[in-house]
Amino acid sequence: MHISAKADYAARALVELARDSARPLTCEAIASSQEIPFRFLKSVVGELRRGGLVRSQRGCEGGYWLSRPAEQITLLDVVRAVDGEVFTLRGEALAGLAYPSPAAALPAVWRSIEAGAAAALAAVTVAALLAGDAREQSRTGEVAGPGEDRLAGVA
């Protein structure tokens, strides 16, 4: 899995917004705090807004806020908002992928890996990242901690 700079910057921006939800933050403030290139962040925040994860207000009192509580925004939401798909193969979604025999079983393996990654991303909320606790429980089980095999048992 390739984690895009957009997904990384988007997650960092959302954690920054969750840290101080009482007031809006500007892109300049987020970029400075998180050491993210401003122009790139501006584009990423626009995608987060279109994806329904942040809301904005213009003007001297303006900036960005989370559009819903940090407990309700997962890393899967973030990746889908800025990248679309969790996994692609040569830029195409895995859903309709099919190979002739003898490689016919391979697309199912790719889809299984994608499902495992999506489950791991769905298990981590912005609130958990803010709290420093990315080991949140999910419907599918606990997300592995640093150094643990996150795809163990995925088949």
Backbone hydrogen bonds, N-H to C=O, Kabsch-Sander energy under -0.5 kcal/mol:
donor,donor_aa,acceptor,acceptor_aa,energy
3,I,1,M,-0.6
4,S,2,H,-0.7
8,D,4,S,-2.2
9,Y,5,A,-3.0
10,A,6,K,-2.6
11,A,7,A,-2.3
12,R,8,D,-2.2
13,A,9,Y,-2.4
14,L,10,A,-2.3
15,V,11,A,-2.2
16,E,12,R,-2.0
17,L,13,A,-2.4
18,A,14,L,-2.3
19,R,15,V,-1.6
20,D,16,E,-0.9
21,S,18,A,-0.6
23,R,20,D,-0.8
25,L,64,Y,-2.1
30,I,26,T,-2.2
31,A,27,C,-3.1
32,S,28,E,-2.3
33,S,29,A,-2.5
34,Q,30,I,-2.7
35,E,31,A,-0.8
35,E,32,S,-0.5
36,I,31,A,-2.0
41,L,37,P,-2.6
42,K,38,F,-2.6
43,S,39,R,-1.5
44,V,40,F,-2.2
45,V,41,L,-3.2
46,G,42,K,-1.6
47,E,43,S,-1.7
48,L,44,V,-2.2
49,R,45,V,-2.3
50,R,46,G,-2.4
51,G,47,E,-1.9
52,G,49,R,-1.5
53,L,48,L,-2.7
54,V,48,L,-1.0
55,R,65,W,-2.3
57,Q,63,G,-2.0
62,G,59,G,-1.9
63,G,57,Q,-1.9
64,Y,25,L,-2.5
65,W,55,R,-2.2
67,S,53,L,-2.4
72,Q,69,P,-2.2
73,I,70,A,-1.1
74,T,72,Q,-0.6
75,L,121,L,-1.1
75,L,124,V,-2.3
76,L,121,L,-0.9
78,V,74,T,-1.8
79,V,75,L,-2.7
80,R,76,L,-2.4
81,A,77,D,-2.0
82,V,78,V,-2.0
83,D,79,V,-3.1
84,G,79,V,-0.9
84,G,80,R,-0.7
85,E,83,D,-1.5
89,L,92,E,-2.7
90,R,88,T,-0.5
92,E,89,L,-1.6
97,L,94,L,-1.5
103,A,100,P,-1.4
106,L,103,A,-1.5
109,V,105,A,-1.2
110,W,106,L,-2.2
111,R,107,P,-2.5
112,S,108,A,-2.1
113,I,109,V,-2.4
114,E,110,W,-2.3
115,A,111,R,-2.4
116,G,112,S,-2.2
117,A,113,I,-2.4
118,A,114,E,-2.7
119,A,115,A,-2.3
120,A,116,G,-2.2
121,L,117,A,-2.5
122,A,118,A,-2.5
123,A,119,A,-1.0
124,V,121,L,-1.1
125,T,123,A,-0.5
126,V,70,A,-0.8
126,V,73,I,-2.5
127,A,70,A,-1.4
129,L,125,T,-2.0
130,L,126,V,-2.4
131,A,127,A,-2.1
132,G,128,A,-0.5
132,G,129,L,-0.9
133,D,128,A,-3.1
134,A,132,G,-0.5
138,S,141,G,-0.8
141,G,138,S,-0.8
143,V,136,E,-0.9
148,E,145,G,-2.1
150,R,148,E,-0.9
152,A,149,D,-1.0
154,V,151,L,-2.2
155,A,153,G,-0.5
